[in-house]
Amino acid sequence: MSSTLTYVQFHALYVLPVVAALTATVHHRRDDVDWRVSGVGLAVVTALAVLYTLPWDRLLIDVGVWRYGADTVAGRLWGVPYEEIAFFVLQPALTTLWTVHVVGPVLEGVTQTWRDRAAGAVAGLAVGLLGLALLTTRSTTYLGAILAWAGPVLGLQWAVGWRYLWRARARVAVAVLVPSAYLWVVDRLAIEAGVWIISETYTTGLAVAGLPVEEMTFFVVTNLFVVQGVVLFRWVVHRWR
């Protein structure tokens, strides 16, 4: 399939300008943001995103869940396009910067008991087990892979502070849904341009405005990782202090 856009051009048109705009405007935030904590949080989230996503991404490429258009990628590292690895860094940066814009100060008076921690871990385990169950059917392979991969991270985050996340749910929702909606749109444009092609064999065939529900789920889940990670990191550091 011929493509009208390369992966580098995709970043140049749709990702880098948004990251640049958010970076340029983040300093206008009020003094309710601890910039050192937010910076460390971004570094930690980004490092974990790269380390955790790279082998998962490589596996799904090898299986054939998606592929790339002819001449759309510049090269590969360990089977994964350079541009895809760059996306593992750029998406957390974009979402973290947006989160800093909207998350506000750390909320006081929230505690997480050991029973709460266990409940959060079990909830994440349930997501992972659902994903494993979906992996048994070819048409739900991609969706199952997302949920199975997401379960451990969600379980850890919810064990740390689901009560705090629930208390800050309106802020968390805005921080997750706005970048997710944007990435849905540009992902749909990339698919239409032939930058990457999602396999019909390993997906349900369900789509919204031409965007597979698996892709929509992926961006919600990954942005949830980032937002929850940043919000909880700020909360934990605040409590330590």
Phi and psi in degrees as a GROMACS rama.xvg file:
@    title "Ramachandran Plot"
@    xaxis  label "Phi"
@    yaxis  label "Psi"
@TYPE xy
-76.4531  148.757  SER-2
-118.391  146.717  SER-3
-99.2079  5.81328  THR-4
-151.533  138.963  LEU-5
-94.3618  167.228  THR-6
-66.4165  -37.1364  TYR-7
-62.3401  -44.0066  VAL-8
-63.7284  -36.5265  GLN-9
-57.3476  -48.7281  PHE-10
-62.0371  -43.7102  HIS-11
-64.054  -35.1913  ALA-12
-86.1769  -40.3624  LEU-13
-115.571  -20.6704  TYR-14
-109.176  -55.445  VAL-15
-59.9346  -42.3134  LEU-16
-61.5667  -36.232  PRO-17
-69.706  -42.2289  VAL-18
-60.3534  -43.1507  VAL-19
-63.7175  -42.6721  ALA-20
-65.3704  -42.2293  ALA-21
-66.9771  -36.5316  LEU-22
-65.595  -41.1692  THR-23
-67.8353  -29.1985  ALA-24
-100.094  -10.32  THR-25
-66.8447  -27.1867  VAL-26
-73.3377  -9.21798  HIS-27
-84.8925  -1.8016  HIS-28
-64.2516  157.455  ARG-29
-70.694  177.865  ARG-30
-79.9956  16.3803  ASP-31
-85.0383  5.79789  ASP-32
-113.694  128.001  VAL-33
-86.8063  107.012  ASP-34
-68.6579  -34.151  TRP-35
-65.5873  -44.3286  ARG-36
-64.5968  -43.4745  VAL-37
-64.1849  -38.8853  SER-38
-65.2388  -43.8651  GLY-39
-64.918  -39.8819  VAL-40
-59.5809  -42.5242  GLY-41
-62.3871  -43.823  LEU-42
-62.1985  -43.8762  ALA-43
-65.4936  -47.1695  VAL-44
-61.3052  -42.1506  VAL-45
-65.8716  -45.3554  THR-46
-60.7091  -44.7088  ALA-47
-65.6741  -36.7432  LEU-48
-62.1274  -44.336  ALA-49
-65.5249  -48.6884  VAL-50
-66.0942  -37.3663  LEU-51
-83.2912  -31.5111  TYR-52
-85.9592  -32.7794  THR-53
-56.4727  -52.2891  LEU-54
-66.3061  -35.1151  PRO-55
-63.8797  -45.1571  TRP-56
-62.1296  -44.8946  ASP-57
-60.0204  -42.7248  ARG-58
-62.1207  -44.8025  LEU-59
-69.7824  -32.7108  LEU-60
-64.0032  -44.6309  ILE-61
-62.9918  -39.2167  ASP-62
-66.9737  -32.8805  VAL-63
103.138  20.5135  GLY-64
-63.6774  -34.7938  VAL-65
-147.084  163.451  TRP-66
-143.748  177.492  ARG-67
-116.817  149.702  TYR-68
-65.5374  161.46  GLY-69
-60.7047  129.262  ALA-70
60.9133  27.6859  ASP-71
-93.6662  -15.7781  THR-72
-117.852  148.457  VAL-73
-80.5314  -27.7867  ALA-74
173.317  -179.788  GLY-75
-136.668  148.743  ARG-76
-121.276  118.807  LEU-77
55.3602  35.3268  TRP-78
85.1565  -4.51571  GLY-79
-108.862  129.304  VAL-80
-55.4067  143.896  PRO-81
-54.5563  -41.0634  TYR-82
-65.7412  -31.7613  GLU-83
-68.7771  -41.8213  GLU-84
-62.751  -38.2115  ILE-85
-61.7303  -34.8578  ALA-86
-65.1308  -32.3582  PHE-87
-62.3364  -23.906  PHE-88
-93.6469  -42.1801  VAL-89
-70.935  -39.9595  LEU-90
-63.8168  -47.2777  GLN-91
-58.6123  -36.7629  PRO-92
-64.0571  -46.7507  ALA-93
-59.7142  -49.2788  LEU-94
-70.6596  -37.6268  THR-95
-64.3009  -44.2526  THR-96
-61.4662  -41.6891  LEU-97
-63.8428  -41.879  TRP-98
-59.6972  -42.9255  THR-99
-60.2169  -34.143  VAL-100
-65.3087  -34.1133  HIS-101
-116.64  -9.98494  VAL-102
-78.1932  -26.6863  VAL-103
73.8133  -172.886  GLY-104
-71.7001  161.498  PRO-105
-66.7315  135.025  VAL-106
-82.1616  143.9  LEU-107
-97.5302  162.165  GLU-108
79.5845  19.9365  GLY-109
-108.002  131.47  VAL-110
-125.116  156.449  THR-111
-128.931  111.157  GLN-112
-81.5748  170.004  THR-113
-63.356  -34.2959  TRP-114
-64.7197  -39.9518  ARG-115
-62.2959  -41.2934  ASP-116
-61.9474  -43.2869  ARG-117
-63.4889  -41.8251  ALA-118
-62.8535  -40.7829  ALA-119
-64.128  -42.5561  GLY-120
-64.1994  -40.7761  ALA-121
-65.0933  -39.3716  VAL-122
-62.0779  -42.7232  ALA-123
-64.6384  -39.3888  GLY-124
-60.8261  -39.1794  LEU-125
-62.9547  -40.8032  ALA-126
-61.5687  -45.5313  VAL-127
-62.5383  -41.6177  GLY-128
-66.3783  -37.558  LEU-129
-60.7981  -42.3664  LEU-130
-61.0637  -43.3304  GLY-131
-62.3939  -38.2031  LEU-132
-64.0413  -40.6126  ALA-133
-68.6556  -24.2303  LEU-134
-67.7832  -13.1154  LEU-135
-79.092  -9.94492  THR-136
-116.88  132.54  THR-137
-60.433  -42.4962  ARG-138
-70.9495  -14.7326  SER-139
-110.99  18.2153  THR-140
-60.3556  -48.1701  THR-141
-64.457  -46.7149  TYR-142
-62.4714  -42.9723  LEU-143
-63.4822  -39.0681  GLY-144
-63.2232  -39.0575  ALA-145
-63.1026  -49.0857  ILE-146
-70.4645  -39.2312  LEU-147
-64.2589  -38.9784  ALA-148
-70.7113  -34.511  TRP-149
-76.7358  -31.3049  ALA-150
-52.1523  -50.8945  GLY-151
-60.8631  -40.0795  PRO-152
-67.5454  -46.4255  VAL-153
-63.0232  -41.0033  LEU-154
-60.7445  -41.7108  GLY-155
-65.7414  -46.4022  LEU-156
-64.8532  -43.9848  GLN-157
-67.9351  -32.9034  TRP-158
-64.832  -37.1907  ALA-159
-69.0296  -42.041  VAL-160
-167.236  50.0579  GLY-161
-65.8831  -29.6339  TRP-162
-65.95  -38.3842  ARG-163
-67.2312  -42.6962  TYR-164
-61.3509  -37.4319  LEU-165
-68.0037  -39.6022  TRP-166
-62.2852  -36.9088  ARG-167
-99.3224  25.2637  ALA-168
-59.82  -36.1096  ARG-169
-64.658  -44.3659  ALA-170
-65.2492  -43.7419  ARG-171
-61.8868  -42.0845  VAL-172
-61.0119  -45.2599  ALA-173
-64.1011  -41.8794  VAL-174
-64.8394  -32.28  ALA-175
-85.2142  -46.549  VAL-176
-75.2448  -34.204  LEU-177
-65.1188  -53.7059  VAL-178
-65.1353  -31.2207  PRO-179
-63.5512  -45.3762  SER-180
-61.769  -41.329  ALA-181
-62.7779  -45.813  TYR-182
-68.6812  -28.8529  LEU-183
-59.5105  -46.0139  TRP-184
-63.4788  -48.9214  VAL-185
-73.1536  -28.2741  VAL-186
-64.4737  -42.7192  ASP-187
-61.6584  -39.408  ARG-188
-65.5306  -39.3433  LEU-189
-66.0955  -40.6637  ALA-190
-64.2509  -43.9851  ILE-191
-62.5149  -35.2546  GLU-192
-79.3532  -11.3765  ALA-193
84.8219  18.6116  GLY-194
-65.2693  -45.2004  VAL-195
-136.856  154.18  TRP-196
-124.628  122.98  ILE-197
-87.1704  129.681  ILE-198
-65.1443  134.524  SER-199
-77.1281  -22.4925  GLU-200
-68.4155  -39.2902  THR-201
-103.541  15.0066  TYR-202
-126.733  162.506  THR-203
-75.082  -20.4184  THR-204
88.3423  -5.99109  GLY-205
-79.6673  136.717  LEU-206
-150.192  156.287  ALA-207
-120.202  116.362  VAL-208
53.408  37.2207  ALA-209
86.2421  -2.86389  GLY-210
-100.109  120.269  LEU-211
-56.2905  141.513  PRO-212
-62.868  -25.6834  VAL-213
-64.4561  -40.3578  GLU-214
-66.808  -39.1063  GLU-215
-62.4495  -43.2514  MET-216
-63.1024  -41.7702  THR-217
-57.7051  -46.7252  PHE-218
-71.6109  -34.2908  PHE-219
-64.8269  -45.2736  VAL-220
-64.0666  -46.8034  VAL-221
-67.7109  -38.0089  THR-222
-69.6404  -31.7831  ASN-223
-63.2681  -42.791  LEU-224
-52.2605  -51.2549  PHE-225
-66.2133  -50.617  VAL-226
-63.5518  -47.6811  VAL-227
-62.6652  -38.6703  GLN-228
-61.6774  -46.8813  GLY-229
-67.0881  -45.5988  VAL-230
-63.0456  -44.7254  VAL-231
-70.0954  -35.9009  LEU-232
-61.4743  -44.4481  PHE-233
-63.2445  -40.958  ARG-234
-65.7197  -45.3842  TRP-235
-63.6243  -44.9032  VAL-236
-62.3405  -41.0063  VAL-237
-60.5102  -42.3062  HIS-238
-67.2907  -39.4476  ARG-239
-60.7753  -37.3776  TRP-240
